[in-house]
Amino acid sequence: MSSSETSASAFSSSDTAALERQTETEQPVTFEQIWNERHQRKSVDWIRQNGYKRVCLQFPDDYLPHSNAISVALTELLSPEEVKVFILADTTYGSCCVDEIAAAHVDADSVIHFGNACRSRASRLPVLYLYPELPLDVDLLLEKLQSLRAESKERQVCVYLDIGYQLIHDDQLKKQLTEALEPKDLLLELFPPVEADSKASKEPSDLERICIFIGADNQRFANLSLTAPAAVQWHIYDGASGTLSSKNPLTAQFIRRRYFHIEKCKDAQTLGLIVATLSAEGYLDVVARLQAMAKGRGIKTQLISVGRINPAKLANFLEIDCFVLIGCPFNNMYDSKEYYKPIVSVFEAEMALNPAWHMRYPEAYVTDFKQLLPEGRSFLPFDATDIPEHDVSLVSGRLRGAVNESLEAAGDHASLALATQAKMALMTTNTGLSFEDRTWQGLDPALGQTEPAQLQQGLSGIPINYTHQ
């Protein structure tokens, strides 16, 4: 491959990229697990009771082989005259979010969402969530949990049921778990919680609690384990393999890398705010808050909406030093190792830009950006006057903040890098290419330098035979 081909491939997707993209696969499901009699009855009753006429079925990538059969079956249950059914496959942002944008293209009045769901409140269309029904050997589960009895005694135990196991959520299972673990208190919760119980769900109060997640080591577990307050230990019971394992997500290398990216966000001169949702409630308020905090620090912002992000798309924004991903709770813990510039979550940007978070180590991560707004439980007010005047980057040694602005105003750019490395070499900061530095800035409009063209009668008809020919 030549150097020119290598350069081109770094900034654009190949012809087969869409076909080779890794799907958001989870535990393999069968047709009966995602569309049985219970699913059928729930869907038909929901459509008829509300009088919906144009229904979109939204599927994740690994459900697509069953999508046509489900669409045909639902149409036969309701009759084509009663309702028209559409299939949504390639979602705009992520399969866990309700794709109201794609549904609007067919003028849909409702959406039935299959599979993994973040349950972000949709703002435009009513939604029915249908989860798979995965088998679980309860006797084997209780047998495996016997090994946790010693550490569970006299402690609070929280058991979370992942998507696919929510049908077994009942008092009988809670009683069996209590007898197996003998805890001081036991909470049996659904995750994500159903909408009716999301606000009424009881918050765990004992920080010395044991947490058990019944499901796979997936993005939902990462979201739950990072957002829950500090616990003694997290345990994962994989229902597919029948294995029990332990994990402490707060000690993962991933978290240490995130704090490095927070420092990079502080160093940024231009932030790119990536809007990865148009349905989650409160996203416009978060955009306005981030813009206000960045302005208070003298940081420029650009608002970006490019659908599902990839390295090739974001590589086009050369002047941006750091990106902030404004998305659903399951999509904002982004691993940006393959990207040219770091990508941080809204919470990480909040820690970087809001001086109220200075020297404050959070008990848990915040993945739902609504919790950072004034009515959220993690809200801290922003006051630009609290920004320290003498703030030095821990990454580059460069002065930033109020001192940065005063030196730039005086034209003293050389003083911006004051700290020295161990070998007494002056540290520099790569700010990227600004628009003025680019070799090509687009077509030159030459405004005011050319004579205006005269208006002429245009062509009409079809190209093979225009009306005036």
Backbone torsions as a table, in degrees:
resi	resn	phi	psi	omega
1	MET	NA	132.6	-179.1
2	SER	-75.5	166.8	-179.7
3	SER	-64.3	-36.0	179.4
4	SER	-67.1	-38.4	177.8
5	GLU	-66.7	-38.2	179.0
6	THR	-64.3	-42.8	179.4
7	SER	-63.8	-40.9	-179.2
8	ALA	-66.4	-40.2	-177.3
9	SER	-68.1	-22.3	-179.6
10	ALA	-74.2	-19.8	-174.9
11	PHE	-118.3	9.8	178.1
12	SER	-149.3	157.6	-179.7
13	SER	-85.6	147.6	177.9
14	SER	-74.8	169.5	-178.0
15	ASP	-64.4	-28.4	-176.2
16	THR	-102.3	13.0	-175.8
17	ALA	-61.8	-40.1	-178.3
18	ALA	-66.0	-35.1	-179.3
19	LEU	-76.3	-30.5	-176.6
20	GLU	-91.9	-1.3	-177.4
21	ARG	-62.5	137.8	178.0
22	GLN	-69.8	124.9	-180.0
23	THR	-78.3	159.6	-179.5
24	GLU	-81.1	65.2	-173.8
25	THR	-79.4	149.2	174.4
26	GLU	-133.4	-153.4	178.7
27	GLN	-59.7	128.1	-178.2
28	PRO	-56.7	139.2	-178.2
29	VAL	-120.9	154.0	176.6
30	THR	-101.6	168.9	179.9
31	PHE	-61.3	-39.4	-178.2
32	GLU	-68.7	-28.5	-178.8
33	GLN	-75.8	-23.8	-178.8
34	ILE	-109.6	-8.7	-179.7
35	TRP	-151.1	77.4	176.9
36	ASN	-108.7	-170.9	-176.0
37	GLU	-61.5	-35.9	-180.0
38	ARG	-66.3	-42.8	176.7
39	HIS	-62.4	-43.0	-178.6
40	GLN	-62.2	-48.1	-178.7
41	ARG	-63.2	-40.6	-179.5
42	LYS	-65.7	-40.5	-179.2
43	SER	-67.5	-48.0	-177.4
44	VAL	-63.1	-44.6	179.6
45	ASP	-62.4	-40.5	-178.3
46	TRP	-65.4	-42.1	-178.6
47	ILE	-68.5	-45.6	-176.4
48	ARG	-71.1	-39.5	-179.1
49	GLN	-64.6	-31.3	-178.6
50	ASN	-100.1	-6.3	176.2
51	GLY	70.1	33.0	-179.9
52	TYR	-73.8	144.3	-177.0
53	LYS	-117.1	-25.4	-177.9
54	ARG	-131.0	102.6	-171.4
55	VAL	-112.1	129.7	175.0
56	CYS	-99.9	134.2	174.9
57	LEU	-103.3	115.4	-178.2
58	GLN	-102.2	124.2	-176.3
59	PHE	-120.5	143.8	167.9
60	PRO	-73.1	168.7	-174.0
61	ASP	-58.0	-40.9	-175.2
62	ASP	-78.4	-4.1	175.3
63	TYR	-95.8	-8.6	-172.8
64	LEU	-58.5	-34.3	177.7
65	PRO	-59.4	-22.2	-179.2
66	HIS	-101.1	-2.6	-170.8
67	SER	-64.4	-44.4	-177.4
68	ASN	-66.0	-41.4	179.8
69	ALA	-63.6	-38.6	178.6
70	ILE	-68.4	-39.7	178.9
71	SER	-63.2	-44.5	179.4
72	VAL	-64.3	-42.9	-178.6
73	ALA	-63.9	-42.0	179.8
74	LEU	-67.4	-38.7	178.3
75	THR	-63.6	-39.5	178.6
76	GLU	-67.7	-33.9	178.8
77	LEU	-69.9	-28.6	-175.3
78	LEU	-107.0	-20.3	-175.1
79	SER	79.2	138.2	-177.9
80	PRO	-59.8	-29.4	179.8
81	GLU	-71.2	-25.6	-176.7
82	GLU	-83.3	-37.2	-176.0
83	VAL	-153.8	149.4	175.1
84	LYS	-111.7	130.5	-173.5
85	VAL	-111.1	136.0	177.6
86	PHE	-123.2	152.5	178.8
87	ILE	-109.3	126.1	173.4
88	LEU	-104.6	121.8	-175.9
89	ALA	-115.8	-70.7	-176.4
90	ASP	-79.3	94.7	-173.2
91	THR	-73.7	155.6	-174.6
92	THR	-67.8	-43.3	-175.5
93	TYR	-118.1	-62.9	-180.0
94	GLY	-155.6	151.5	-175.4
95	SER	-68.5	-17.2	-180.0
96	CYS	-78.0	-19.6	-178.7
97	CYS	-94.7	144.2	175.7
98	VAL	-70.6	123.2	-175.7
99	ASP	-89.3	81.0	179.8
100	GLU	-71.4	-23.4	179.1
101	ILE	-66.9	-50.3	179.1
102	ALA	-64.9	-36.1	179.3
103	ALA	-65.5	-31.8	179.6
104	ALA	-68.6	-23.7	180.0
105	HIS	-65.5	-25.3	178.9
106	VAL	-110.2	14.2	178.0
107	ASP	56.0	45.1	-179.4
108	ALA	-74.1	151.2	176.4
109	ASP	-109.3	1.4	179.5
110	SER	-166.5	161.8	179.8
111	VAL	-135.6	134.9	169.0
112	ILE	-107.4	116.8	-172.9
113	HIS	-102.5	125.9	-178.5
114	PHE	-104.7	147.3	169.9
115	GLY	80.0	-150.1	-175.9
116	ASN	-57.4	131.9	-177.5
117	ALA	-141.3	135.3	175.7
118	CYS	-84.4	-16.4	179.5
119	ARG	61.6	28.3	170.8
120	SER	-62.9	134.8	-173.9
121	ARG	-63.6	118.7	177.3
122	ALA	-74.0	141.6	-173.5
123	SER	-104.0	-11.6	-173.1
124	ARG	-119.5	-36.3	-173.6
125	LEU	-126.1	147.0	172.3
126	PRO	-71.0	144.9	-173.6
127	VAL	-131.7	137.4	170.8
128	LEU	-113.6	123.1	179.9
129	TYR	-95.3	128.3	175.9
130	LEU	-118.8	117.9	-178.5
131	TYR	-100.6	152.9	174.6
132	PRO	-68.0	156.8	177.5
133	GLU	-113.5	97.8	-175.6
134	LEU	-94.1	144.6	180.0
135	PRO	-73.3	145.6	178.1
136	LEU	-141.6	125.1	177.0
137	ASP	-83.0	98.2	-176.2
138	VAL	-65.2	-37.7	180.0
139	ASP	-62.4	-41.8	178.3
140	LEU	-67.5	-37.6	176.8
141	LEU	-59.2	-48.5	-179.7
142	LEU	-63.5	-35.4	178.5
143	GLU	-66.0	-43.0	179.7
144	LYS	-67.0	-33.8	-177.6
145	LEU	-75.2	-10.0	177.3
146	GLN	-58.8	-30.7	-179.3
147	SER	-68.9	-13.9	-179.9
148	LEU	-99.3	3.4	-174.7
149	ARG	-63.7	-42.0	-176.2
150	ALA	-61.0	-44.8	-178.6
151	GLU	-80.8	-13.7	-178.8
152	SER	-87.5	-21.6	-177.9
153	LYS	-61.9	137.8	178.6
154	GLU	61.4	21.9	175.0
155	ARG	-129.7	160.4	173.6
156	GLN	-80.3	134.9	179.2
157	VAL	-118.0	128.1	177.2
158	CYS	-112.8	122.3	178.2
159	VAL	-112.6	123.0	-178.5
160	TYR	-111.5	132.0	178.6
161	LEU	-99.8	123.2	-179.8
162	ASP	-76.1	169.2	174.0
163	ILE	-56.7	132.4	-178.3
164	GLY	109.2	-22.7	180.0
165	TYR	-117.9	16.7	-174.2
166	GLN	-76.4	-15.7	178.5
167	LEU	-69.2	-24.9	-177.4
168	ILE	-86.2	4.1	178.9
169	HIS	-72.9	99.6	179.0
170	ASP	-155.1	174.8	-178.5
171	ASP	-66.7	-29.9	179.9
172	GLN	-64.4	-45.0	178.9
173	LEU	-65.5	-39.4	178.6
174	LYS	-61.7	-39.8	178.6
175	LYS	-65.3	-42.4	179.6
176	GLN	-64.5	-41.3	179.0
177	LEU	-65.9	-37.7	178.7
178	THR	-64.7	-41.1	179.0
179	GLU	-68.0	-32.9	-178.4
180	ALA	-76.4	-35.4	-173.6
181	LEU	-103.1	-23.6	-178.1
182	GLU	51.4	54.1	-178.1
183	PRO	-84.2	168.9	172.1
184	LYS	-67.2	-38.0	178.7
185	ASP	-154.6	144.8	-179.5
186	LEU	-130.1	128.6	175.5
187	LEU	-112.2	129.6	176.5
188	LEU	-113.8	111.7	-173.0
189	GLU	-121.9	155.1	171.8
190	LEU	-94.3	143.1	175.3
191	PHE	-141.0	124.0	-4.2
192	PRO	-66.4	150.4	-179.6
193	PRO	-67.9	148.1	175.9
194	VAL	-66.1	153.1	-171.0
195	GLU	-60.2	-36.8	-177.1
196	ALA	-66.5	-27.7	-175.8
197	ASP	-106.4	0.9	-173.4
198	SER	-64.7	-35.8	-179.5
199	LYS	-86.9	-28.7	-177.3
200	ALA	-87.6	-5.4	-178.4
201	SER	-61.0	134.1	-176.0
202	LYS	-74.8	130.4	179.1
203	GLU	-78.9	130.9	174.6
204	PRO	-60.4	135.1	-174.9
205	SER	-105.7	-24.5	-175.2
206	ASP	-91.9	113.5	-179.8
207	LEU	-70.0	-19.2	178.7
208	GLU	-94.3	49.9	-174.7
209	ARG	-104.5	164.0	174.9
210	ILE	-102.4	133.5	-179.3
211	CYS	-117.6	132.6	-179.8
212	ILE	-126.7	127.9	179.2
213	PHE	-112.3	119.2	178.1
214	ILE	-95.1	100.4	-176.1
215	GLY	165.6	-162.8	-179.2
216	ALA	-99.0	167.1	176.1
217	ASP	-79.6	78.4	-172.7
218	ASN	-120.3	-170.0	-178.1
219	GLN	-65.4	-32.5	179.0
220	ARG	-66.0	-40.5	177.4
221	PHE	-64.6	-41.8	178.9
222	ALA	-60.3	-42.4	179.5
223	ASN	-64.4	-45.6	-177.9
224	LEU	-67.4	-46.7	-174.4
225	SER	-68.6	-29.0	179.5
226	LEU	-82.8	-26.9	-177.0
227	THR	-91.6	-19.8	178.6
228	ALA	-73.8	148.2	176.7
229	PRO	-60.4	165.9	-174.7
230	ALA	-54.2	137.2	-179.2
231	ALA	-130.0	162.3	176.4
232	VAL	-61.7	-46.1	-177.5
233	GLN	-165.3	152.2	172.0
234	TRP	-107.1	137.9	176.6
235	HIS	-124.6	139.9	179.1
236	ILE	-116.9	123.8	171.4
237	TYR	-105.8	112.8	179.8
238	ASP	-84.0	110.0	-177.2
239	GLY	-66.4	-26.4	-178.9
240	ALA	-73.1	-41.6	-177.4
241	SER	-100.4	-13.2	-179.8
242	GLY	70.7	30.4	-178.1
243	THR	-112.1	150.2	178.6
244	LEU	-117.7	128.4	-179.1
245	SER	-136.7	164.8	-179.5
246	SER	-117.7	151.9	-178.5
247	LYS	-157.6	139.7	174.2
248	ASN	-117.5	96.1	-172.4
249	PRO	-66.6	-26.8	-176.3
250	LEU	-72.6	-13.2	177.9
251	THR	-100.9	4.6	-177.5
252	ALA	-69.8	151.8	178.0
253	GLN	-61.3	-28.0	179.1
254	PHE	-56.4	-43.4	-177.9
255	ILE	-67.8	-40.4	178.6
256	ARG	-62.7	-36.5	177.7
257	ARG	-68.3	-32.3	179.4
258	ARG	-65.0	-37.5	179.5
259	TYR	-69.8	-29.1	172.5
260	PHE	-65.3	-40.2	179.1
261	HIS	-68.0	-28.7	175.3
262	ILE	-62.6	-41.1	176.3
263	GLU	-64.9	-37.8	177.0
264	LYS	-65.2	-34.7	177.3
265	CYS	-66.1	-37.6	176.9
266	LYS	-64.0	-34.3	-177.4
267	ASP	-77.0	-15.9	-171.1
268	ALA	-63.5	142.4	170.9
269	GLN	-97.6	-23.2	175.6
270	THR	-137.4	125.8	178.5
271	LEU	-105.4	136.3	173.9
272	GLY	-102.0	116.2	-179.5
273	LEU	-92.1	104.1	-177.2
274	ILE	-89.0	114.4	177.5
275	VAL	-86.6	104.9	-178.1
276	ALA	-106.1	22.7	174.7
277	THR	-158.3	140.7	172.8
278	LEU	-123.4	12.1	-178.2
279	SER	-121.7	-27.0	-178.3
280	ALA	-65.1	134.6	-177.4
281	GLU	-66.9	131.3	173.9
282	GLY	93.3	4.6	-175.6
283	TYR	-68.1	-31.6	177.9
284	LEU	-69.5	-35.3	177.2
285	ASP	-65.9	-37.2	178.5
286	VAL	-67.8	-40.1	177.7
287	VAL	-59.7	-46.1	-179.9
288	ALA	-63.4	-38.3	-180.0
289	ARG	-67.2	-44.2	179.0
290	LEU	-63.3	-40.6	178.4
291	GLN	-63.6	-40.1	179.8
292	ALA	-66.8	-42.5	-179.9
293	MET	-67.1	-41.2	178.6
294	ALA	-64.0	-41.1	178.8
295	LYS	-62.2	-38.2	178.8
296	GLY	-62.9	-25.4	178.4
297	ARG	-98.6	4.3	-179.6
298	GLY	75.2	26.5	-179.2
299	ILE	-103.8	131.9	176.5
300	LYS	-77.0	153.1	177.3
301	THR	-130.9	147.6	172.8
302	GLN	-129.1	133.1	179.4
303	LEU	-91.5	126.9	-173.1
304	ILE	-128.1	136.2	172.4
305	SER	-137.2	105.4	-175.6
306	VAL	-125.8	19.0	-178.3
307	GLY	72.1	-143.8	178.9
308	ARG	-71.0	120.6	-171.6
309	ILE	-80.2	154.8	172.2
310	ASN	-152.7	165.8	-177.2
311	PRO	-57.9	-36.5	-178.0
312	ALA	-65.1	-39.3	180.0
313	LYS	-66.2	-49.0	-174.7
314	LEU	-74.0	-19.3	178.5
315	ALA	-67.2	-15.3	179.0
316	ASN	-74.6	-16.7	-177.8
317	PHE	-98.8	77.8	-172.8
318	LEU	-69.6	-27.8	-174.7
319	GLU	-81.1	-8.3	-177.9
320	ILE	-88.3	131.3	-177.1
321	ASP	-91.1	-27.0	-178.3
322	CYS	-156.0	144.3	179.7
323	PHE	-108.9	146.1	174.1
324	VAL	-116.6	119.8	-177.2
325	LEU	-92.2	114.7	178.9
326	ILE	-100.5	94.5	-175.1
327	GLY	-139.8	-167.8	-179.1
328	CYS	-74.7	166.4	-178.4
329	PRO	-58.4	-27.3	-177.9
330	PHE	-89.7	0.4	-174.3
331	ASN	-121.8	-1.7	-173.3
332	ASN	-99.4	-6.2	173.3
333	MET	-87.3	70.9	-168.0
334	TYR	-89.8	134.7	175.8
335	ASP	-93.3	109.2	-170.8
336	SER	-105.2	28.9	-178.5
337	LYS	-63.3	-31.4	-177.2
338	GLU	-84.4	-4.3	-175.4
339	TYR	-95.5	156.4	-176.4
340	TYR	-76.6	-26.5	177.6
341	LYS	-127.8	150.9	-177.5
342	PRO	-66.7	150.1	175.9
343	ILE	-120.0	125.5	-179.9
344	VAL	-116.8	160.0	176.3
345	SER	-83.4	172.9	178.3
346	VAL	-62.5	-39.6	179.7
347	PHE	-64.5	-41.0	178.2
348	GLU	-66.4	-38.0	175.5
349	ALA	-66.1	-36.7	176.4
350	GLU	-61.9	-42.9	178.7
351	MET	-65.8	-31.2	-179.1
352	ALA	-78.8	-38.3	-170.8
353	LEU	-96.5	-28.2	-175.4
354	ASN	-91.8	114.2	-179.2
355	PRO	-63.5	-16.3	177.8
356	ALA	-64.6	-19.9	178.6
357	TRP	-91.5	1.5	-178.1
358	HIS	-63.1	127.7	179.7
359	MET	59.9	23.7	177.9
360	ARG	-113.5	114.5	-179.7
361	TYR	-93.7	119.5	-175.5
362	PRO	-70.1	145.8	175.8
363	GLU	-67.8	-28.9	-179.5
364	ALA	-154.1	161.0	177.4
365	TYR	-74.5	157.7	175.4
366	VAL	-119.0	111.5	179.8
367	THR	-101.7	-18.4	177.0
368	ASP	-94.2	109.0	-173.3
369	PHE	-64.7	-19.2	178.6
370	LYS	-63.3	-26.0	179.5
371	GLN	-70.9	-12.1	179.2
372	LEU	-94.8	-4.8	178.3
373	LEU	-84.6	167.9	-173.6
374	PRO	-51.1	-31.9	-179.1
375	GLU	-91.1	-1.1	-179.1
376	GLY	-83.8	158.5	-176.1
377	ARG	-76.6	-12.8	179.3
378	SER	-108.6	18.1	-176.8
379	PHE	-73.9	132.8	170.9
380	LEU	-129.4	126.3	-176.9
381	PRO	-64.3	147.3	179.1
382	PHE	-99.8	128.6	177.5
383	ASP	-131.0	111.0	-175.8
384	ALA	-62.9	-24.4	-179.8
385	THR	-70.7	-14.9	179.1
386	ASP	-85.6	-4.9	179.3
387	ILE	-66.7	124.7	-176.9
388	PRO	-63.2	140.6	-179.6
389	GLU	-75.3	-31.6	-178.9
390	HIS	-112.0	87.7	-176.4
391	ASP	-120.9	120.7	-178.1
392	VAL	-113.9	133.8	179.5
393	SER	-64.3	134.2	176.5
394	LEU	-78.7	-11.5	-178.4
395	VAL	-96.8	-47.3	-173.1
396	SER	-109.9	-15.2	-174.8
397	GLY	78.9	10.5	-174.9
398	ARG	-89.6	138.4	174.7
399	LEU	-70.0	142.9	-179.4
400	ARG	-143.1	174.1	178.4
401	GLY	83.8	-141.1	-175.1
402	ALA	-63.0	-39.0	179.1
403	VAL	-64.4	-39.8	178.8
404	ASN	-57.0	-46.6	-177.4
405	GLU	-65.8	-42.1	-177.7
406	SER	-66.9	-38.6	179.4
407	LEU	-69.1	-38.5	179.1
408	GLU	-66.0	-37.7	179.5
409	ALA	-64.7	-32.6	179.4
410	ALA	-85.5	-3.9	179.5
411	GLY	78.2	13.3	-177.9
412	ASP	-92.0	72.3	-178.0
413	HIS	-73.1	-28.0	-177.9
414	ALA	-66.7	-26.6	-177.7
415	SER	-81.0	-4.8	-178.1
416	LEU	-69.8	-23.6	178.7
417	ALA	-113.4	96.4	-173.0
418	LEU	-103.3	-34.2	-175.9
419	ALA	-72.3	151.2	179.6
420	THR	-119.0	154.5	177.4
421	GLN	-82.1	179.0	-177.0
422	ALA	-61.7	-31.5	-178.7
423	LYS	-91.6	16.5	177.1
424	MET	62.7	26.7	177.4
425	ALA	-91.9	132.9	-178.3
426	LEU	-66.4	131.0	180.0
427	MET	-84.0	142.4	179.6
428	THR	-123.1	163.7	-179.1
429	THR	-122.5	127.3	177.8
430	ASN	-90.1	108.4	-176.6
431	THR	-90.2	0.6	-179.7
432	GLY	80.7	-179.8	-178.6
433	LEU	-88.6	126.2	171.8
434	SER	-84.3	170.1	-177.9
435	PHE	-61.1	-37.2	-177.9
436	GLU	-68.8	-24.7	-176.9
437	ASP	-84.1	-9.5	-175.7
438	ARG	-72.8	145.3	179.5
439	THR	-74.0	-25.5	177.6
440	TRP	-131.2	123.8	-175.3
441	GLN	-115.3	20.9	-179.3
442	GLY	95.3	179.0	-179.4
443	LEU	-67.7	139.2	-179.3
444	ASP	-82.7	113.3	-178.3
445	PRO	-71.1	-22.2	179.6
446	ALA	51.1	51.5	-176.9
447	LEU	-63.9	130.8	178.1
448	GLY	78.3	0.6	-176.8
449	GLN	-105.7	-6.4	-179.3
450	THR	-126.9	153.4	178.3
451	GLU	-72.7	142.0	177.8
452	PRO	-67.2	143.7	179.9
453	ALA	-74.7	150.4	178.1
454	GLN	-80.4	142.5	178.2
455	LEU	-71.7	133.4	179.2
456	GLN	-131.3	156.8	177.8
457	GLN	-67.5	128.4	-179.8
458	GLY	-82.8	174.1	178.8
459	LEU	-83.8	151.8	176.8
460	SER	-141.7	159.6	-177.6
461	GLY	100.5	-149.6	178.9
462	ILE	-114.1	154.1	-173.7
463	PRO	-57.9	-28.6	-176.4
464	ILE	-73.2	-22.0	-179.1
465	ASN	-161.8	92.1	178.0
466	TYR	-72.3	154.4	-172.0
467	THR	-64.3	-29.2	-176.2
468	HIS	-99.0	9.8	179.4
469	GLN	-92.3	NA	NA
